[in-house]
Amino acid sequence: MAFTLYSLIQTAILCTNAIAVLHEERFLSKIGSGVDQGVTGFGDDPGIKSQVLNLIRSVRTIMRVPLIIVNSVSIVLLLLFG
């Protein structure tokens, strides 16, 4: 497989898909993140773990519909141009 722009885009799509399919109770609770774990006080700096978990939750919430569209376009392009 050649190192092309399409392969980079496809890699980004696959990584975003991997983040989007993480299940809250099955995977994220095993690493110590519940729904109420991200609450910090005013002025407190959130740690790296809470920032990563916030990013995962944001990707799962915001990217759901755009990922369906991008995946569909990617599949059609792969079918048309191989």
Biotite code that builds the C-alpha atoms (Angstrom):
import biotite.structure as struc

atoms = struc.array([
    struc.Atom([0.000, 0.000, 0.000], chain_id="A", res_id=1, res_name="MET", atom_name="CA", element="C"),
    struc.Atom([1.452, 3.319, -1.031], chain_id="A", res_id=2, res_name="ALA", atom_name="CA", element="C"),
    struc.Atom([1.771, 6.224, 1.381], chain_id="A", res_id=3, res_name="PHE", atom_name="CA", element="C"),
    struc.Atom([-0.781, 8.641, -0.065], chain_id="A", res_id=4, res_name="THR", atom_name="CA", element="C"),
    struc.Atom([-3.063, 11.389, 1.156], chain_id="A", res_id=5, res_name="LEU", atom_name="CA", element="C"),
    struc.Atom([-6.022, 9.010, 0.884], chain_id="A", res_id=6, res_name="TYR", atom_name="CA", element="C"),
    struc.Atom([-4.319, 6.501, 3.195], chain_id="A", res_id=7, res_name="SER", atom_name="CA", element="C"),
    struc.Atom([-3.692, 9.251, 5.755], chain_id="A", res_id=8, res_name="LEU", atom_name="CA", element="C"),
    struc.Atom([-7.328, 10.332, 5.603], chain_id="A", res_id=9, res_name="ILE", atom_name="CA", element="C"),
    struc.Atom([-8.474, 6.732, 5.878], chain_id="A", res_id=10, res_name="GLN", atom_name="CA", element="C"),
    struc.Atom([-6.242, 6.258, 8.937], chain_id="A", res_id=11, res_name="THR", atom_name="CA", element="C"),
    struc.Atom([-7.774, 9.315, 10.599], chain_id="A", res_id=12, res_name="ALA", atom_name="CA", element="C"),
    struc.Atom([-11.265, 8.002, 9.833], chain_id="A", res_id=13, res_name="ILE", atom_name="CA", element="C"),
    struc.Atom([-10.440, 4.592, 11.320], chain_id="A", res_id=14, res_name="LEU", atom_name="CA", element="C"),
    struc.Atom([-8.988, 6.130, 14.493], chain_id="A", res_id=15, res_name="CYS", atom_name="CA", element="C"),
    struc.Atom([-12.049, 8.348, 14.899], chain_id="A", res_id=16, res_name="THR", atom_name="CA", element="C"),
    struc.Atom([-14.275, 5.305, 14.389], chain_id="A", res_id=17, res_name="ASN", atom_name="CA", element="C"),
    struc.Atom([-12.325, 3.456, 17.073], chain_id="A", res_id=18, res_name="ALA", atom_name="CA", element="C"),
    struc.Atom([-12.929, 6.291, 19.538], chain_id="A", res_id=19, res_name="ILE", atom_name="CA", element="C"),
    struc.Atom([-16.592, 6.595, 18.566], chain_id="A", res_id=20, res_name="ALA", atom_name="CA", element="C"),
    struc.Atom([-17.452, 2.954, 19.259], chain_id="A", res_id=21, res_name="VAL", atom_name="CA", element="C"),
    struc.Atom([-16.057, 2.829, 22.795], chain_id="A", res_id=22, res_name="LEU", atom_name="CA", element="C"),
    struc.Atom([-18.797, 1.777, 25.186], chain_id="A", res_id=23, res_name="HIS", atom_name="CA", element="C"),
    struc.Atom([-19.102, 3.806, 28.397], chain_id="A", res_id=24, res_name="GLU", atom_name="CA", element="C"),
    struc.Atom([-19.962, 0.985, 30.799], chain_id="A", res_id=25, res_name="GLU", atom_name="CA", element="C"),
    struc.Atom([-17.914, -1.810, 29.238], chain_id="A", res_id=26, res_name="ARG", atom_name="CA", element="C"),
    struc.Atom([-14.612, -0.144, 28.448], chain_id="A", res_id=27, res_name="PHE", atom_name="CA", element="C"),
    struc.Atom([-14.392, 3.261, 30.038], chain_id="A", res_id=28, res_name="LEU", atom_name="CA", element="C"),
    struc.Atom([-15.574, 2.163, 33.492], chain_id="A", res_id=29, res_name="SER", atom_name="CA", element="C"),
    struc.Atom([-12.813, -0.471, 33.610], chain_id="A", res_id=30, res_name="LYS", atom_name="CA", element="C"),
    struc.Atom([-10.156, 2.222, 33.389], chain_id="A", res_id=31, res_name="ILE", atom_name="CA", element="C"),
    struc.Atom([-11.752, 4.177, 36.223], chain_id="A", res_id=32, res_name="GLY", atom_name="CA", element="C"),
    struc.Atom([-13.984, 6.655, 34.486], chain_id="A", res_id=33, res_name="SER", atom_name="CA", element="C"),
    struc.Atom([-17.582, 6.934, 35.421], chain_id="A", res_id=34, res_name="GLY", atom_name="CA", element="C"),
    struc.Atom([-20.006, 9.578, 34.280], chain_id="A", res_id=35, res_name="VAL", atom_name="CA", element="C"),
    struc.Atom([-19.468, 11.527, 37.521], chain_id="A", res_id=36, res_name="ASP", atom_name="CA", element="C"),
    struc.Atom([-15.665, 11.246, 37.499], chain_id="A", res_id=37, res_name="GLN", atom_name="CA", element="C"),
    struc.Atom([-15.113, 14.349, 35.357], chain_id="A", res_id=38, res_name="GLY", atom_name="CA", element="C"),
    struc.Atom([-16.517, 16.830, 37.893], chain_id="A", res_id=39, res_name="VAL", atom_name="CA", element="C"),
    struc.Atom([-13.880, 19.164, 39.310], chain_id="A", res_id=40, res_name="THR", atom_name="CA", element="C"),
    struc.Atom([-14.109, 22.294, 41.384], chain_id="A", res_id=41, res_name="GLY", atom_name="CA", element="C"),
    struc.Atom([-13.958, 25.806, 40.030], chain_id="A", res_id=42, res_name="PHE", atom_name="CA", element="C"),
    struc.Atom([-10.392, 26.833, 39.310], chain_id="A", res_id=43, res_name="GLY", atom_name="CA", element="C"),
    struc.Atom([-9.017, 23.304, 39.551], chain_id="A", res_id=44, res_name="ASP", atom_name="CA", element="C"),
    struc.Atom([-6.953, 22.161, 36.601], chain_id="A", res_id=45, res_name="ASP", atom_name="CA", element="C"),
    struc.Atom([-8.295, 18.904, 35.210], chain_id="A", res_id=46, res_name="PRO", atom_name="CA", element="C"),
    struc.Atom([-5.758, 16.121, 34.900], chain_id="A", res_id=47, res_name="GLY", atom_name="CA", element="C"),
    struc.Atom([-4.640, 14.407, 31.721], chain_id="A", res_id=48, res_name="ILE", atom_name="CA", element="C"),
    struc.Atom([-6.972, 11.467, 32.320], chain_id="A", res_id=49, res_name="LYS", atom_name="CA", element="C"),
    struc.Atom([-10.069, 13.636, 32.658], chain_id="A", res_id=50, res_name="SER", atom_name="CA", element="C"),
    struc.Atom([-9.104, 15.651, 29.570], chain_id="A", res_id=51, res_name="GLN", atom_name="CA", element="C"),
    struc.Atom([-8.704, 12.481, 27.483], chain_id="A", res_id=52, res_name="VAL", atom_name="CA", element="C"),
    struc.Atom([-12.039, 11.141, 28.757], chain_id="A", res_id=53, res_name="LEU", atom_name="CA", element="C"),
    struc.Atom([-13.689, 14.469, 27.942], chain_id="A", res_id=54, res_name="ASN", atom_name="CA", element="C"),
    struc.Atom([-12.225, 14.261, 24.413], chain_id="A", res_id=55, res_name="LEU", atom_name="CA", element="C"),
    struc.Atom([-13.576, 10.714, 24.003], chain_id="A", res_id=56, res_name="ILE", atom_name="CA", element="C"),
    struc.Atom([-17.049, 11.763, 25.170], chain_id="A", res_id=57, res_name="ARG", atom_name="CA", element="C"),
    struc.Atom([-16.992, 14.791, 22.858], chain_id="A", res_id=58, res_name="SER", atom_name="CA", element="C"),
    struc.Atom([-15.977, 12.729, 19.831], chain_id="A", res_id=59, res_name="VAL", atom_name="CA", element="C"),
    struc.Atom([-18.690, 10.188, 20.592], chain_id="A", res_id=60, res_name="ARG", atom_name="CA", element="C"),
    struc.Atom([-21.310, 12.935, 20.867], chain_id="A", res_id=61, res_name="THR", atom_name="CA", element="C"),
    struc.Atom([-20.383, 15.322, 18.082], chain_id="A", res_id=62, res_name="ILE", atom_name="CA", element="C"),
    struc.Atom([-18.916, 13.045, 15.409], chain_id="A", res_id=63, res_name="MET", atom_name="CA", element="C"),
    struc.Atom([-21.698, 10.463, 15.243], chain_id="A", res_id=64, res_name="ARG", atom_name="CA", element="C"),
    struc.Atom([-23.561, 11.813, 12.182], chain_id="A", res_id=65, res_name="VAL", atom_name="CA", element="C"),
    struc.Atom([-20.518, 13.180, 10.307], chain_id="A", res_id=66, res_name="PRO", atom_name="CA", element="C"),
    struc.Atom([-18.783, 9.814, 10.689], chain_id="A", res_id=67, res_name="LEU", atom_name="CA", element="C"),
    struc.Atom([-21.675, 8.055, 8.990], chain_id="A", res_id=68, res_name="ILE", atom_name="CA", element="C"),
    struc.Atom([-21.390, 10.413, 6.029], chain_id="A", res_id=69, res_name="ILE", atom_name="CA", element="C"),
    struc.Atom([-17.581, 10.273, 5.851], chain_id="A", res_id=70, res_name="VAL", atom_name="CA", element="C"),
    struc.Atom([-17.585, 6.471, 6.123], chain_id="A", res_id=71, res_name="ASN", atom_name="CA", element="C"),
    struc.Atom([-20.141, 6.209, 3.331], chain_id="A", res_id=72, res_name="SER", atom_name="CA", element="C"),
    struc.Atom([-18.111, 8.483, 1.051], chain_id="A", res_id=73, res_name="VAL", atom_name="CA", element="C"),
    struc.Atom([-14.960, 6.562, 1.850], chain_id="A", res_id=74, res_name="SER", atom_name="CA", element="C"),
    struc.Atom([-16.604, 3.229, 1.004], chain_id="A", res_id=75, res_name="ILE", atom_name="CA", element="C"),
    struc.Atom([-17.994, 4.568, -2.271], chain_id="A", res_id=76, res_name="VAL", atom_name="CA", element="C"),
    struc.Atom([-14.582, 5.971, -3.255], chain_id="A", res_id=77, res_name="LEU", atom_name="CA", element="C"),
    struc.Atom([-12.919, 2.695, -2.400], chain_id="A", res_id=78, res_name="LEU", atom_name="CA", element="C"),
    struc.Atom([-15.451, 0.767, -4.487], chain_id="A", res_id=79, res_name="LEU", atom_name="CA", element="C"),
    struc.Atom([-15.138, 3.113, -7.471], chain_id="A", res_id=80, res_name="LEU", atom_name="CA", element="C"),
    struc.Atom([-11.386, 3.604, -7.571], chain_id="A", res_id=81, res_name="PHE", atom_name="CA", element="C"),
    struc.Atom([-10.116, 0.508, -5.790], chain_id="A", res_id=82, res_name="GLY", atom_name="CA", element="C"),
])
